[in-house]
């Protein structure tokens, strides 16, 4: 079987180029290695929300590593993963969950049945629930999705925070305050919005507009805090970071300071490829591709890895590769950059493509 393969030149940089938008802890991981068990603290945070609300991007920027796969399409995260962040004496464990979906959506997108249980499993093991709510969509930002409220009602005693993401899409302070009041049932006003005033806005100053369907629940009254963030730029993440650190419980860590994920390096590599295929390929095509790890090794501090992408037909394989392998080159380069951010090590990485049609012909 002849595989179409493009090989990227070995990257020799020993450290990744830091994204200036990312949150950077003032404590190094080295400082956390020698923390006594008696002084250790930890907090488990279940991050939930609709598909493409920005959950994975939020976690990646908080922990300053690309652990959770992200793309421009829905359902990039297909299973619950843990992202681990250790700084000084505190360890934060984030549960990155698939977007909350209904049974109809599971059938429509042919999703794994685990979608319905992943976020519940995360909440059962968490100390706190973080709801990521996309406020960039004018049609949906004024109400929390039913499935989010249903999850919060299932675990009413678990503390929860509202993280309003893509806040740069809101054009005025007035709209922002009105939105906060609506989503929290007028129980909270974000502290950041009130720094210049000793008194919060009154009911008369910002009237709440009732939704068209007043009988439907659109808010949650038990949020402990509201945060305004832009996960993609890093704006507002310091406030969330400090709150989570302050909320940590005194108890031994579950993971060593060197751990940053409960996934194996091999799975992280495959997930990175899947995410970039979603970015670079149109419509439903990337959902029909199969991705496998061919080779993985670490030698003298450099990671060597190769991934195979199996396409349904030769036509799809040609589409993945692009003219003169141009698209495959772009995907390979992008994945390599992602993996540098994930592991902090130089990478020698290749992607091979094949098709089931070719494999069938060879077997005959």
N, C-alpha and C positions, 0 to 999 in steps of 0.2 A: 504494500500500500504506500503510495507516494503522498507525503504530507506537504502541503504548502506552508512554509515556515519563514518567519521573519525574525532575525536575531538582533536584539538591541546591544549596542556597545556597553561594556561593563562600566558602571558608575563608580568612580573612585573616591567620591567625597565621603569622609568618615563621619560627618554629622549632617543632619538635614538642615536645609535652609528654613529658619523659623518664619512662620506666617505672622506678620506684624499685627494682624487682626485678632490673633488668638490670645486667650487668657494665659498669662505666665505666672506661675506661683513664685513667691519670693523665697521659698524653701526648695532646696534640691532634694532629689530622691536619695542621695547619699546620706543626707542628714537624718532621713527617716529610718535607715537601716539599723541604727543602734538604739532605737527607742525601747525602753524597758516595757515589759508586758503590762506592768501595773499602771503605766501612764498612757497606754494606748486607748484610742477612741475610734469608733466607726459609726457609719450611718449607711443604711441600705435605702436606695431611692428607686422607686418604680416610676419610669417615665412613660406616660400614656398620652394618646391623642389620635386624631384621624391620620390616614395616610398623607404623607407630604406636608405635615404640619411643621416639620423641622426638628423632630425628636433626635435623630442620629447626629445631625449637624450640631445641635445644642450640646450633646454629650461630648462629641469630639473636641469642641472648643473649650469646654470646661476642663477636660482632662489633658488637653494639649497633646493629643495623639489621635491619629485617624484609625480608630478601632471599629467604629460602626460604619457599614457601607452606606454611601449616599449617592443619589442620582436625581435626575429631573423627573423621573417617572414614579408612579405609585408602586407600593409593595416591593421596594428594594430590600427592606428588612423582612426576611421570611421566617425568622425564628427569634426567640428571646436570647439575647447575649448579655454577658456581664462585662462592663468596662470598669476597671479598677484604678483609682487615683489615690496615691499616698503622698502626703505632705506633712513634714514634721511628725507630730504624734497622731495624726488623724488619717483614717482611711475611709474614702467614700466609694461605695459600690453602686453603680448605676445599672439598672435592668433596662436595656434597650428592647422594647417590645415591637412586634409588628403593629401596623396601624389598626385601630379598632374597626372591625367590619361586621356586617350582618351576614346571616346565613345565605341570603340571596347573592351578596357580593362574592362570597366564597365559591358559590356555584358558577357565577359569571366569569370570574378570573381564574377558575380552576386552582384555587389556593389550597394549601395543606389544611387539614382539619385542626391542626395545632394552633391555628390563628385564633380560634375562639377560647383557647385555654391558656395561651402564653401570658397574656396580661393579667389574668386572674392568678396564675401561679406566681407571677412577679409580685403582685399586691399582697399575696398571702405571706410572702417572706420579707416584705419591705417594712421599714420604719416610717416611711413617708411616701406619699404619692405626689408626683409632679405632673400637672396637666399642661401640656403644650397646646396652645390655642393660636391658630393662624388668624391674625387680624387684618391681613392684606386683602382678603376677599370680602367686599362690601355686602355680598348677599348672605354670607354665613357667619360673619364675625359677631353679630349681635345676639347669638345664642349658643350655648354649649350643646354639642350633639347629644341626642338622647342616650346613645350607647356610652358616652363619657359619664353622664349623670347616673346612669344605671350602675356603672362600675363603682362610682363614689358612694352610692346608696348601699351597695353590697358590703362595703367596708367603712361604715360611718364613724367608727372610733379611730380610724387611722388618720393622722394629720395629713392635710393636703395643701398644696400651694398652686396658685394659678400663674403660669408663665405665658404672658402675652407676647408671642413671637412676631417678627417682621413689623415691629412697632414703627419703623421709619415710613411705613405706608400711610400712617395716620397723619393728617395734615394740620391738626390743631389740638391744643390742650383740652379744649372743651369737648371735642369728640372723644378723646381718650378718657376723660373723667366720666363722661356719660356711659361709655362702654364698660368701664370698671364697675360702675354702679349697677348696670344691667346684669352683668355676668355673675356678680357676687350677691345679687338681690339686695343691694344697698347696705351691705354689711361691712365693706372695706373700701378705703380709698388709699391708693398706693402712696407710701410715705414720700417717695421721690417727687411726687407731684405737689407736695405740700410744704416743701422746705422753706419757701418764701412766705408762708402764712402760718400763723399759730392756730387758725381755725379751718376745719375742712369745709368744703362747699356745702351749703344747706340744700334742702329739698327744693326750695323756691329758686335757687340760682341755677340748678341744672335739672330740669324736669326729665323724668324717665319716660320714654316712649314705650307703651305696651306693645308686645308683639301681636301680629295679626291673629295668631291662635293663642289666646290668653290662657286656655286650659292646659296647654302643653308646657312642661317644665323646661325652662331655658337657662336657669341659673343654679348656683350652688352656694348656700349660705354659710358653709363651714370652712371656707378657705382660711388658712392661718395668715397668709401673706399673698400679695400680688406683685409680680415683677414685670417690668417692661423691658424687653430685650430684642436685639437683632442677632440671632445666632450666627448668621453668615458673616457679620462684621465684628462680632464680639461685644457690641454695645450692651451695657447693662449686666453682663455676665459676672462682673466682680461682685455685685450686690448679691446675686444668687450664690456664688461661691462662698462668700463670707457667712451668709445665713446657714448654709448647709454645714459648714465647718463648726459654727456655733451650736448647731443642733445635734452634733454627734454625741453618742452615748459612750460612757466609760466601759470598755470591754476589750478583750484581746482581738487583734486583727484575724480575719479569716485567711488572708493571703500575705505573702512576704512583700516587702517593699519593691522588689523587682517585677512583680506580676502587674500586668496592665490589662489582661483579658483572661476569661476562662476558656476561650477558644484556643485551639492549637494554631501554631504559625501556618501550617498547611491550609487550614480552613480559612484563615484570614486572607491568605493569598487568593484562594478561589473566590471568596466573596468580593474581593476587590475587582477581580476580572468581571464578574457578573454585573457589578454596579456600573462599570464603565461601558459594558456592552449595552446596558439600558440607556446610557447617555448618548452613545454614538449611532445607535441603530433605530430606525423608525418603527412606529406603531407597535404591533404585538410580536415582531420578529425576535427580539432578545428573550422573550419569555419562553420561546420554543427551542432555545439552544441548550445543549448539555455541556457542562464545564467540568474537567477533571484535572487533578494535579498529576503531571507526569514524573516530575523530579523535584526533590528538595534536599538541599545540603547547606551546611554552614562550614566554611573553611577559612581560617585565619581572619575571622571577623566579617567576612563577606558572605551574603546569602546568594546561593545559586538556585534558581527555580525555573521550572517550565510547566506551562499549562496547555492542555489541549481543549479546543472548542469544537464540539461535534455539531454539525448543522444538519437539518432534515434533508436538504437537497443540495446539489452542486450550485444551483442558482443562488441560494441563500449564502453558500460559502463564498461565492464571488462577491456578493454584496458586503459580507463581513470584511473581506480583504480590501475591497475598493480597487480603483484603477491603479495599476502598478504597485499594489499592496499599500497604498497611501493611507487608507483608513486603519488597516491593521497596525501600521507604523504609529499612527496617532494614539490608538488604544494602548499599545505596548508602552509608549513613552509616558502616557498619563498614569497607567497602573504602576509603572516603576516609580514615578514621583510619589504616588500614594503610599507605596510600600516603604519608601524612605521615611515618610512621616510616621508610619506605623511602627517600624522597628528601630529607626535611628541608626541604620547600618547601610553600607554600600550594597547595591543590588546588581546581580547579573540575571536578567530576566528575559524569557522568550515566550511567545505564544505560537502554538501550532494549530492549524485548522484541518478538519476533514469533514466528510459528509457520509451520511448513512447510505446514500446511493453508491458511493465508492466502495464502502465496506461490503455492501451486498454483492457488488460485482466481483470483488476479490474473493469472497467466500465461495462464489459459484465456480 
